[in-house]
Amino acid sequence: MKAGDFVWNVYHAVLRFGTIIDMSKRDDGWTYCSVFWYEDDKYINAIKWKNMMRNANEHKLFYRVDELQPVDCRRVIEAAKCHNDITAGLKSG
């Protein structure tokens, strides 16, 4: 992966999409990424709830590369088209 890659991550069943902004290798040997997340309200609300329940103030800014997966945009678009075709058939039939 590299800066500019489109990635996904799942946090407690919340599917997140974002773009890697920066990457750096740390002393622990892992590469960490900062990510700009899109339409991330569900995640933000989940973290607010978790912090309220735990009386904490946690917010993750960097993600190990093994926590991120690259998005195959072409595959996502094709899957969405298939979904639309199936649901259109269900609605008309």
C-alpha positions as CSV (number, residue, x, y, z in Angstrom):
1,M,0.0,0.0,0.0
2,K,1.0,3.6,-0.5
3,A,-0.2,7.1,0.1
4,G,-3.2,7.8,-2.1
5,D,-4.6,4.2,-2.0
6,F,-8.3,3.7,-1.4
7,V,-8.8,1.4,1.6
8,W,-11.4,-0.1,3.9
9,N,-11.5,-1.1,7.5
10,V,-14.2,-2.6,9.7
11,Y,-14.9,-1.5,13.3
12,H,-17.6,-3.5,15.1
13,A,-19.6,-4.1,11.9
14,V,-19.1,-0.5,10.7
15,L,-17.6,-0.6,7.2
16,R,-15.3,2.4,6.6
17,F,-13.8,3.7,3.4
18,G,-10.9,6.1,3.2
19,T,-7.7,7.2,1.5
20,I,-4.2,6.8,3.0
21,I,-2.7,10.2,3.5
22,D,0.7,9.4,5.0
23,M,2.7,6.3,6.0
24,S,5.6,5.9,8.4
25,K,7.6,2.9,9.8
26,R,7.9,2.9,13.5
27,D,10.4,1.4,16.0
28,D,8.2,-1.6,16.5
29,G,8.8,-2.6,12.8
30,W,5.2,-1.9,11.7
31,T,4.2,0.6,9.1
32,Y,1.4,2.9,10.2
33,C,-1.0,5.0,8.1
34,S,-3.0,8.1,8.6
35,V,-6.2,7.8,6.7
36,F,-8.8,10.3,5.6
37,W,-12.2,8.5,6.2
38,Y,-15.3,9.2,4.1
39,E,-18.8,9.4,5.4
40,D,-17.6,8.2,8.8
41,D,-20.5,9.3,11.0
42,K,-21.4,5.7,12.2
43,Y,-17.8,5.2,13.3
44,I,-17.6,8.6,15.0
45,N,-20.9,7.9,16.9
46,A,-19.7,4.4,17.9
47,I,-16.4,5.9,19.4
48,K,-18.4,8.6,21.2
49,W,-20.6,5.9,22.7
50,K,-17.6,3.7,23.7
51,N,-15.9,6.7,25.3
52,M,-19.0,7.7,27.2
53,M,-19.5,4.2,28.5
54,R,-15.8,3.8,29.5
55,N,-15.3,7.4,30.7
56,A,-12.5,7.6,28.2
57,N,-11.3,9.8,25.4
58,E,-9.8,7.4,22.8
59,H,-9.5,8.4,19.2
60,K,-7.4,6.4,16.8
61,L,-5.3,8.5,14.4
62,F,-2.9,5.9,13.0
63,Y,-3.6,2.4,11.6
64,R,-1.2,-0.4,11.2
65,V,-1.1,-1.6,7.6
66,D,-2.6,-5.0,8.6
67,E,-5.8,-3.1,9.8
68,L,-6.4,-1.8,6.3
69,Q,-7.4,-3.5,3.1
70,P,-7.1,-2.0,-0.4
71,V,-10.4,-1.4,-2.2
72,D,-10.8,-2.9,-5.7
73,C,-13.1,-0.2,-7.0
74,R,-13.9,-2.1,-10.2
75,R,-15.1,-5.1,-8.1
76,V,-17.2,-2.9,-5.8
77,I,-18.9,-1.1,-8.8
78,E,-19.6,-4.5,-10.5
79,A,-21.1,-5.9,-7.2
80,A,-23.3,-2.8,-6.8
81,K,-24.5,-3.2,-10.4
82,C,-25.4,-6.8,-9.8
83,H,-27.2,-5.8,-6.6
84,N,-29.2,-3.2,-8.5
85,D,-30.1,-5.7,-11.2
86,I,-31.2,-8.3,-8.6
87,T,-33.3,-5.8,-6.5
88,A,-34.9,-4.3,-9.7
89,G,-36.0,-7.8,-10.6
90,L,-37.4,-8.4,-7.1
91,K,-39.4,-5.1,-7.2
92,S,-40.9,-5.8,-10.6
93,G,-41.7,-9.4,-10.1
